[in-house]
Amino acid sequence: MTAELSAAERQVLDWLASQEEAMQALLAQLVNIDSNSYNKAGVDEAGQAIRAFLDRHGVGCEVIPNEKFGDAIRATVGMRGERNILLMGHRDTVFPDGEAQRRPFKRDGARAYGPGVTDMKAGLVMNSFVAAAMQKFGGAPAPLVVLYTADEEIGSPSSRATIEAEARRARLVLNAEPGRPDNAVVTGRKACVFMRFEVIGKAAHAGANFEQGISAIGEAAHKVVALHALTDLKKGVSVNVGIIAGGQTVNTIAPNARGEVEFRYIEPADRDATLDKIKAIMAQPTVPGTSASLEIYAEFLPLVQSAASKRLFEHYVDCGHALGQEVTGVFTGGCADSGFACAVGAPTICATGPIGGRTHSPDEFVEIETVVPRAQLLALAVLRSDRFLTNT
């Protein structure tokens, strides 16, 4: 660490360095809990483990209950007000129940593995220890709020309103999605719209009465081709039908078909224009006699780098330099809750968590030796956030 650091800063950073084993222990505990987005009990169990940790370190928490999805948790260091520093992270994963028992936390050299280890349980550990450090030593120039949400992997249906409300009260927002190679954080993300469609046709015997049937699968096939043709990668627009199903039996003209569509974009202006085209494809049949319906069931907003977010990134880079770290910024096609914070005007950067990769796969990993350095970087950015405000 450089001589630029104050005694108070060194105290926080040295304590975080001494907590490496404790960080790994909490990470293992969280990874070994199944917490699929639709598994409320599991997501809440992961939340209870976090609350127990925070309680041991004197960090106050409150639960924001939800009947369907996991409860949200809000931890606060200091008196929560209107100019808070907001740290965010989600407890849910994409993995099915039983995965934590099949593939429990495992460290193999410099990497640790397990379901959700980097997306984003390592980030939750990092945020929790930074909150504990601020509670123990103080030094933050504003109240610190840490939000632990429950359903990011499915578009945050229960969490979005809470995120937006907290972000409106925040002077800055740091979201602990997985860090990227070259010590990068994410400064921009695509938006994403998740949709379901259903096509209705008419059943008939495929041999005796073929001409009386109207194939919903045939119509769905035309629609899939038309939807995919909307992709324009140069503009950052992509449309993908990721799920398709339908029909009754192999010897029946299919009376129904259904699918799910993912639409991603960068520029907000492309949202409505492309959605209008998608709706037109659904409304106009190619196979006479079919009809179709479309439903948007989840949506992420883009993370767009505003002037204030750019200054926040520069502040993060400066804090990295003080620690002897080079920090870079990248754009990604993935979506995250940071888009909701950005959309309400809060200066936001994403992927401040420990560095990892191969998310959503059996090979998902975190570079375990980045947990402490990324926690120290986050802590210093919090401790020096008054400098960011001075320049804003």
Residue pairs with C-beta under 8 A, 6 or more apart in sequence:
1 10
1 13
1 322
1 323
1 324
2 322
2 323
2 324
4 322
5 13
5 322
5 380
8 137
8 138
8 139
8 383
9 139
9 380
9 383
9 384
11 137
12 133
12 134
12 137
12 139
12 379
12 380
12 383
13 323
13 376
13 379
13 380
15 133
15 136
15 137
16 129
16 130
16 133
16 372
16 375
16 376
16 379
17 372
17 376
19 129
19 372
20 371
20 372
22 129
23 125
23 126
23 129
23 371
23 372
23 375
24 107
24 112
24 368
24 371
26 49
26 53
26 125
26 128
27 105
27 112
27 117
27 121
27 122
27 125
27 366
27 371
28 104
28 105
28 114
29 49
30 46
30 49
30 50
30 91
30 116
30 121
30 124
30 125
31 100
31 104
31 105
31 114
31 115
31 116
31 117
31 121
32 100
32 104
32 105
32 114
33 42
33 45
33 46
33 49
33 100
34 42
34 95
34 96
34 97
34 98
34 99
34 100
34 101
34 115
35 42
35 43
35 45
35 46
35 70
35 91
35 92
35 93
35 116
36 42
36 43
36 92
36 93
36 94
36 95
36 96
36 97
37 43
37 69
37 92
37 93
37 94
37 150
37 151
37 152
37 153
37 154
38 69
38 154
39 97
40 66
40 68
40 69
40 70
40 150
42 70
42 97
43 69
43 70
43 71
43 91
43 92
43 150
43 151
44 70
44 71
44 150
46 70
46 91
46 121
47 63
47 70
47 71
47 73
47 91
47 148
47 150
50 73
50 91
50 124
50 128
50 148
51 61
51 63
51 73
53 128
53 132
54 60
54 61
54 75
54 128
54 131
54 132
55 61
57 131
57 132
57 135
57 136
58 135
58 136
59 75
59 76
59 77
59 131
59 132
59 135
59 146
60 75
60 76
60 77
61 73
61 74
61 75
61 76
62 73
62 74
62 76
63 71
63 72
63 73
64 71
64 72
64 73
64 74
64 162
65 71
66 72
66 150
66 158
68 158
69 150
69 151
69 157
69 158
69 159
70 91
70 92
70 150
70 151
70 158
71 150
72 147
72 148
72 149
72 150
72 158
72 159
72 162
73 147
73 148
74 145
74 146
74 147
74 148
74 162
74 166
75 128
75 131
75 145
75 146
75 147
75 148
76 143
76 144
76 145
76 146
77 131
77 134
77 135
77 140
77 143
77 144
77 146
78 134
78 140
78 142
78 143
78 144
79 143
80 143
80 145
80 169
81 143
81 169
82 169
83 142
83 143
83 169
83 170
83 171
84 142
84 143
84 144
84 145
84 166
84 169
84 170
84 171
85 140
85 142
85 143
85 144
85 145
85 170
85 171
85 172
85 174
85 382
85 385
86 145
86 146
86 147
86 166
86 167
86 169
86 170
86 172
86 173
86 174
86 341
86 346
87 127
87 130
87 131
87 144
87 145
87 146
87 147
87 173
87 174
87 175
87 176
87 378
87 382
88 127
88 146
88 147
88 149
88 163
88 173
88 174
88 175
88 176
88 337
88 338
88 341
89 120
89 123
89 124
89 127
89 146
89 147
89 148
89 149
89 175
89 176
89 177
89 353
90 120
90 148
90 149
90 150
90 151
90 152
90 153
90 156
90 159
90 337
91 121
91 124
91 148
91 149
91 150
92 149
92 150
92 151
92 152
92 153
92 154
93 115
93 116
93 119
93 121
93 153
94 116
94 119
94 153
94 360
95 115
95 116
99 115
100 114
100 115
103 113
103 114
103 115
103 362
104 114
105 112
105 113
105 114
105 117
106 112
106 113
106 114
107 113
107 368
110 367
110 368
110 369
111 365
111 366
111 367
111 368
112 122
112 365
112 366
112 368
113 363
113 364
113 365
114 364
115 364
116 364
117 356
117 364
117 365
117 366
118 178
118 353
118 354
118 355
118 356
118 357
118 359
118 364
118 365
118 366
119 177
119 178
119 356
119 359
119 360
119 364
120 176
120 177
120 178
120 353
122 178
122 353
122 354
122 356
122 366
122 371
123 176
123 177
123 178
123 352
123 353
123 354
124 148
124 176
125 371
126 176
126 352
126 353
126 354
126 371
126 374
126 375
126 378
127 146
127 148
127 176
127 378
128 146
129 375
130 375
130 378
130 379
130 382
131 144
131 146
133 379
134 140
134 144
134 379
134 382
139 383
140 382
140 383
140 385
141 383
141 385
141 386
141 389
142 171
142 385
142 386
144 382
145 166
145 169
145 170
147 162
147 163
147 166
149 156
149 159
149 162
149 163
149 337
150 158
150 159
151 157
151 158
151 159
152 159
152 336
152 337
154 298
155 192
155 194
155 297
155 298
155 299
155 300
156 163
156 298
156 300
156 337
156 340
157 298
159 337
160 337
160 340
163 337
163 340
163 341
164 340
164 341
164 343
164 344
166 341
167 173
167 340
167 341
167 344
167 345
167 346
167 348
168 344
168 345
168 346
170 341
170 346
171 346
171 347
171 385
171 389
172 312
172 346
172 347
172 348
172 385
172 388
173 338
173 341
173 342
173 346
173 347
173 348
173 349
174 348
174 349
174 352
174 378
174 381
174 382
175 336
175 337
175 338
175 341
175 348
175 349
175 350
175 351
175 352
176 351
176 352
176 353
176 378
177 186
177 336
177 338
177 350
177 351
177 352
177 353
178 351
178 353
178 354
178 355
178 356
178 357
178 359
178 366
179 185
179 351
179 352
179 353
179 354
179 355
179 356
179 370
179 374
180 186
180 330
180 332
180 351
180 355
181 355
181 357
182 326
182 328
183 320
183 325
183 326
183 327
183 328
183 355
184 327
184 328
184 329
184 330
184 351
185 313
185 316
185 327
185 328
185 329
185 330
185 349
185 350
185 351
185 352
186 303
186 329
186 330
186 331
186 332
186 336
186 338
186 349
186 350
186 351
187 303
187 305
187 309
187 310
187 313
187 329
187 330
187 331
187 349
187 350
188 266
188 302
188 303
188 304
188 305
188 331
188 332
189 300
189 302
189 303
189 331
189 332
189 333
189 334
189 335
189 336
189 338
189 339
189 350
190 236
190 264
190 265
190 266
190 302
190 332
190 333
190 334
190 335
191 264
191 265
191 266
191 268
191 271
191 299
191 300
191 301
191 302
191 335
191 339
192 262
192 263
192 264
192 299
192 300
192 335
193 262
193 263
193 264
193 271
193 275
193 296
193 298
193 299
193 300
194 260
194 261
194 262
194 296
194 297
194 298
194 299
195 260
195 261
195 262
195 263
195 278
195 294
195 295
195 296
195 297
196 258
196 259
196 260
196 261
196 294
196 295
196 297
197 220
197 223
197 258
197 259
197 260
197 261
197 282
197 292
197 293
197 294
197 295
198 256
198 257
198 258
198 292
198 293
199 216
199 217
199 219
199 220
199 223
199 246
199 256
199 257
199 258
199 290
199 291
199 292
200 216
200 255
200 256
200 290
200 291
200 292
201 213
201 214
201 215
201 216
201 217
201 218
201 219
201 253
201 254
201 255
201 256
201 257
201 287
201 289
201 290
202 212
202 213
202 214
202 253
202 255
202 289
203 213
203 248
203 252
203 253
203 254
203 255
204 210
204 211
204 212
204 213
204 214
204 252
204 253
205 213
205 251
205 252
205 253
206 213
206 250
206 251
206 252
206 253
207 251
210 253
212 253
213 252
213 253
213 254
213 255
214 253
214 255
214 287
214 288
214 289
214 290
215 253
215 254
215 287
215 290
216 246
216 247
216 254
216 255
216 256
216 257
216 290
217 246
217 247
217 254
217 257
218 254
218 287
219 257
219 285
219 286
219 287
219 290
219 292
220 244
220 246
220 257
220 258
220 259
222 286
222 287
223 259
223 281
223 282
223 286
223 292
224 241
224 244
224 259
226 281
227 239
227 241
227 261
227 278
227 281
228 239
228 240
228 241
230 237
230 239
230 263
230 274
230 277
230 278
231 237
231 238
231 239
231 240
235 265
235 266
235 267
235 270
236 264
236 265
236 266
236 267
236 270
236 333
237 263
237 264
237 265
237 266
237 270
237 274
238 262
238 263
238 264
238 265
238 333
239 261
239 262
239 263
239 274
239 278
240 261
240 262
240 263
241 259
241 260
241 261
242 260
242 261
242 262
243 259
243 260
244 257
244 258
244 259
245 257
245 258
245 259
246 254
246 256
246 257
246 258
247 254
247 255
247 256
247 257
248 254
248 255
248 256
261 278
263 274
263 275
263 278
264 333
264 335
265 271
265 274
265 302
266 302
267 302
268 302
268 304
278 294
279 294
282 292
282 293
282 294
283 292
285 291
285 292
300 335
300 336
300 337
300 339
300 340
301 339
301 340
301 342
301 343
302 339
302 342
302 343
303 336
303 338
303 339
303 342
303 348
303 350
304 342
305 313
306 342
306 345
306 347
308 347
308 392
309 342
309 347
309 348
309 349
311 347
311 388
311 391
311 392
312 347
312 348
312 349
312 388
313 329
313 349
315 381
315 384
315 385
315 387
315 388
315 391
316 327
316 349
316 352
316 377
316 381
317 327
317 329
318 384
318 387
319 327
319 377
319 380
319 381
319 384
320 326
320 327
320 377
322 380
323 373
323 376
323 377
323 380
325 373
325 377
327 377
329 349
332 351
336 350
336 351
338 348
338 349
338 350
341 348
342 348
347 388
347 392
352 374
352 377
352 378
353 374
354 366
354 367
354 368
354 370
354 371
354 374
354 375
355 366
355 367
355 370
355 374
356 364
356 365
356 366
356 367
357 364
357 365
358 364
358 365
